[in-house]
């Protein structure tokens, strides 16, 4: 484990799979396990969310899901044409690992840090993983915050918008794209899933994209994570077992995961609360966080 003035870092082990984490501390703070989405590294968590939690005496713990960032990589190469056909025909798809395996990674991390119980916050694919953690390990979960996610397996009838879907497929098929192509692709996707009219193509954004690309070094895990989502069974029955207080946050105009998914989860998760944000798409910009930070803080404090 390494330490800096702001956080400590290290690896947790799940049967040989190494999971890289960053613990913002302090050790006596109320822990919040933060589970990120498809292809996202721990450095993609917005600093304003991390700082908000720290400012209110919480202990954010972030990590690279398997196959991204500094965590263990897998070797399988998806057959995009065949898997895409299977996806549209609703034929079962095989993947290198499952969403359930990724949930176990989070539990092993809590064990590594000697944390018996934590708040769990997941966004997008991380929300899918966090649903399993909350349903299968209720004794580990103080509260559950579910942002921009779904309990349904994506299907042609419940998929991202066509422009988003095309960019996701492009990223899956071209993990070794040039730096400039990666930057252009990231600008396109953030423009689509971030707040409307947000200026994305800035020197700061380009610099961060290059830094994140250099940190990851290998983008092949994106396609394997996507397959794990498509190969998973829906969690509609599973989420009905969630006992922790649950706050669901969803953007009204999310092009990645449609709003109807939030309504369905709200109906199925016992005693859950739903916050719909008018100008939110899929990301948590500072302007978006300000619109749900009071609800989030009350939610976390009541469960502490």
C-alpha positions in Angstrom: 0.0 0.0 0.0 1.2 3.5 -0.8 0.1 6.8 0.8 -0.1 10.4 -0.1 -1.4 13.5 1.8 -4.8 12.9 0.1 -5.3 9.2 0.0 -3.8 5.7 0.3 -3.6 3.2 -2.6 -3.1 -0.5 -3.0 -4.4 -3.8 -4.3 -7.1 -6.2 -3.1 -7.1 -9.8 -4.2 -10.1 -11.8 -5.4 -8.8 -15.3 -6.1 -5.8 -14.0 -8.1 -7.6 -11.0 -9.7 -5.9 -7.8 -8.5 -8.2 -4.9 -7.8 -6.5 -1.5 -7.5 -8.1 0.9 -5.1 -7.8 4.4 -3.7 -8.9 5.1 -0.1 -9.4 8.8 0.6 -9.8 8.2 4.4 -9.7 9.1 7.1 -9.9 5.6 8.6 -12.4 6.8 11.2 -14.7 8.3 8.5 -17.9 6.6 7.4 -16.9 4.5 4.4 -18.6 4.9 1.0 -17.7 2.2 -1.6 -17.9 3.9 -5.0 -18.4 1.6 -8.0 -17.9 3.1 -11.4 -19.2 2.3 -14.9 -18.3 0.7 -18.2 -14.6 1.3 -19.1 -14.2 4.0 -16.3 -11.1 4.1 -14.1 -11.2 5.3 -10.5 -9.7 8.6 -11.8 -12.9 9.2 -13.7 -14.9 9.9 -10.5 -15.6 13.6 -10.4 -13.5 15.4 -7.8 -16.4 17.5 -6.7 -18.3 14.4 -5.6 -15.2 13.0 -3.8 -14.6 16.4 -2.1 -18.3 16.7 -1.2 -18.2 13.4 0.6 -15.0 14.1 2.4 -16.3 17.5 3.5 -19.1 15.8 5.3 -17.0 13.3 7.2 -17.4 10.4 4.8 -14.6 8.1 3.6 -14.7 7.7 -0.2 -13.2 4.4 -1.5 -12.8 4.1 -5.2 -11.4 1.4 -7.4 -10.6 0.2 -10.9 -13.1 -2.5 -11.8 -11.4 -5.6 -13.2 -10.1 -5.1 -16.8 -9.5 -1.3 -16.5 -7.0 1.0 -15.0 -4.4 -0.7 -12.9 -6.5 -3.8 -12.1 -6.0 -7.2 -13.6 -6.6 -7.7 -17.3 -8.2 -10.6 -19.1 -7.3 -11.9 -22.5 -10.5 -12.9 -24.4 -11.2 -11.0 -27.7 -14.9 -10.6 -28.3 -16.3 -11.6 -31.7 -18.1 -8.3 -32.4 -20.2 -9.3 -35.5 -21.4 -12.6 -33.9 -22.1 -11.1 -30.5 -23.9 -8.1 -32.1 -26.1 -10.6 -34.0 -26.8 -12.5 -30.8 -27.6 -9.3 -29.0 -30.3 -8.4 -31.5 -31.7 -11.9 -31.7 -31.7 -12.2 -27.9 -29.4 -15.3 -28.1 -27.3 -15.9 -24.9 -23.9 -14.4 -25.0 -20.8 -15.7 -23.3 -18.4 -13.5 -21.4 -15.0 -13.8 -19.7 -16.6 -12.9 -16.3 -19.9 -11.8 -14.9 -21.3 -8.8 -13.2 -21.6 -11.1 -10.1 -17.8 -11.6 -10.3 -17.3 -7.9 -10.3 -19.6 -7.5 -7.3 -17.3 -10.0 -5.5 -14.4 -7.8 -6.3 -16.0 -5.0 -4.3 -16.7 -7.3 -1.3 -13.0 -8.4 -1.3 -11.9 -4.8 -1.3 -14.0 -4.1 1.8 -12.5 -7.2 3.5 -9.0 -6.0 2.5 -9.7 -2.7 4.3 -11.3 -4.4 7.3 -14.6 -2.7 6.7 -17.6 -4.6 8.0 -20.2 -2.3 6.6 -20.2 0.6 4.1 -22.5 2.9 2.1 -22.5 1.7 -1.5 -22.8 4.2 -4.4 -22.8 2.9 -8.0 -23.3 4.6 -11.3 -24.2 3.1 -14.7 -22.5 -0.4 -14.9 -21.2 0.3 -11.4 -24.9 0.6 -10.4 -25.5 -2.9 -11.8 -22.6 -4.2 -9.8 -23.8 -2.4 -6.7 -27.3 -3.9 -7.0 -25.8 -7.3 -6.6 -23.6 -6.2 -3.6 -26.7 -4.7 -1.9 -29.0 -7.7 -2.7 -26.5 -10.5 -1.9 -24.5 -9.0 1.0 -27.2 -7.0 3.0 -25.1 -7.2 6.1 -22.3 -5.2 4.4 -24.5 -2.3 3.2 -25.5 0.7 5.2 -27.2 2.5 2.4 -27.4 2.2 -1.4 -27.2 5.1 -3.9 -28.0 4.1 -7.5 -27.2 6.7 -10.2 -28.0 6.4 -13.9 -28.3 2.7 -13.9 -30.7 -0.2 -14.7 -31.7 -3.7 -13.3 -32.6 -4.9 -16.8 -30.2 -6.4 -19.3 -29.9 -4.0 -22.2 -31.9 -5.2 -25.2 -32.8 -3.7 -28.6 -35.9 -2.4 -27.0 -34.1 -0.8 -24.1 -30.8 0.3 -25.4 -28.8 3.5 -25.6 -29.7 5.9 -28.3 -28.2 5.1 -31.8 -25.4 7.7 -31.7 -24.3 6.5 -28.2 -24.5 2.9 -29.3 -22.4 3.5 -32.4 -19.7 5.2 -30.3 -19.7 2.3 -27.8 -19.3 -0.2 -30.6 -16.5 1.8 -32.2 -14.7 1.9 -28.9 -15.1 -1.8 -28.4 -13.8 -2.6 -31.9 -10.8 -0.2 -31.7 -9.1 -0.5 -28.3 -5.7 0.5 -29.7 -6.9 3.7 -31.5 -4.4 6.6 -31.8 -4.2 9.2 -29.1 -5.9 11.8 -31.3 -8.6 9.4 -32.2 -9.2 8.5 -28.6 -9.5 12.2 -27.7 -12.0 12.8 -30.6 -14.0 9.8 -29.5 -14.1 11.0 -25.8 -15.2 14.4 -26.9 -18.0 12.9 -28.9 -19.2 10.6 -26.2 -19.0 13.2 -23.4 -20.9 15.7 -25.6 -23.6 13.1 -26.0 -24.0 11.8 -22.4 -23.0 15.0 -20.5 -25.0 18.1 -20.0 -26.5 19.7 -23.1 -24.4 22.5 -24.7 -21.4 21.7 -22.4 -18.1 22.8 -23.9 -16.1 19.6 -23.9 -13.2 20.2 -26.3 -10.9 22.2 -23.9 -7.1 22.0 -23.3 -7.9 20.6 -19.8 -10.1 17.9 -21.2 -7.5 16.8 -23.7 -4.8 16.8 -21.1 -6.9 14.6 -18.7 -7.8 12.3 -21.5 -4.2 11.7 -22.4 -3.3 11.2 -18.7 -6.1 8.7 -18.3 -5.0 6.9 -21.5 -1.4 6.7 -20.3 -2.6 5.3 -16.9 -4.7 2.6 -18.4 -2.2 1.7 -21.3 -4.7 -0.9 -22.6 -8.3 -0.2 -23.6 -9.3 -3.8 -24.4 -11.2 -4.3 -21.2 -14.0 -2.1 -22.4 -15.3 -4.7 -24.8 -15.1 -7.5 -22.3 -16.9 -5.4 -19.6 -19.6 -4.6 -22.2 -20.0 -8.3 -22.9 -20.3 -9.0 -19.2 -23.3 -6.6 -19.1 -24.9 -8.1 -22.2 -24.3 -11.7 -21.0 -25.8 -11.1 -17.5 -29.3 -12.0 -16.5 -31.6 -9.2 -15.4 -31.7 -8.3 -11.7 -35.4 -7.5 -11.5 -36.1 -10.2 -8.9 -32.8 -9.7 -7.1 -33.3 -6.0 -6.4 -36.5 -6.8 -4.6 -34.3 -8.3 -1.9 -32.4 -5.1 -1.2 -32.9 -4.1 2.5 -30.7 -1.0 2.7 -32.2 2.4 2.4 -32.0 3.2 -1.4 -31.8 6.5 -3.2 -32.2 6.4 -7.0 -31.0 9.3 -9.0 -31.6 9.5 -12.8 -31.4 12.1 -15.5 -34.6 12.8 -17.3 -32.8 12.8 -20.7 -30.3 10.1 -20.2 -29.3 8.7 -23.6 -27.3 5.8 -22.2 -30.0 4.3 -19.9 -33.5 5.3 -20.4 -35.5 7.0 -17.6 -38.1 4.2 -17.6 -35.4 2.0 -15.9 -35.4 4.3 -12.9 -39.1 4.1 -12.5 -39.1 0.3 -12.7 -36.3 0.0 -10.1 -38.1 2.5 -7.8 -41.2 0.3 -8.0 -39.2 -2.9 -7.2 -36.7 -1.8 -4.6 -38.5 -1.7 -1.2 -38.8 1.8 0.4 -36.6 3.4 -2.3 -36.7 7.1 -3.1 -36.4 8.5 -6.6 -34.9 11.8 -7.7 -35.3 12.7 -11.3 -33.1 15.6 -12.5 -34.4 17.6 -15.4 -31.1 18.7 -17.1 -29.1 15.6 -16.2 -28.1 13.1 -18.9 -25.7 10.4 -17.7 -22.9 12.2 -16.0 -22.5 14.0 -12.6 -21.3 17.5 -13.4 -21.0 20.0 -10.6 -24.3 21.6 -11.6 -25.9 18.2 -11.4 -24.5 17.3 -8.0 -25.8 20.5 -6.6 -29.3 19.4 -7.5 -29.2 16.2 -5.4 -26.5 16.8 -2.8 -28.9 17.6 0.0 -30.9 14.4 -0.7 -27.7 12.4 -0.9 -26.4 13.9 2.4 -29.7 13.2 4.2 -29.8 9.7 2.8 -26.2 8.9 4.0 -26.6 10.5 7.4 -29.9 8.7 8.2 -28.3 5.4 7.5 -25.0 6.1 9.4 
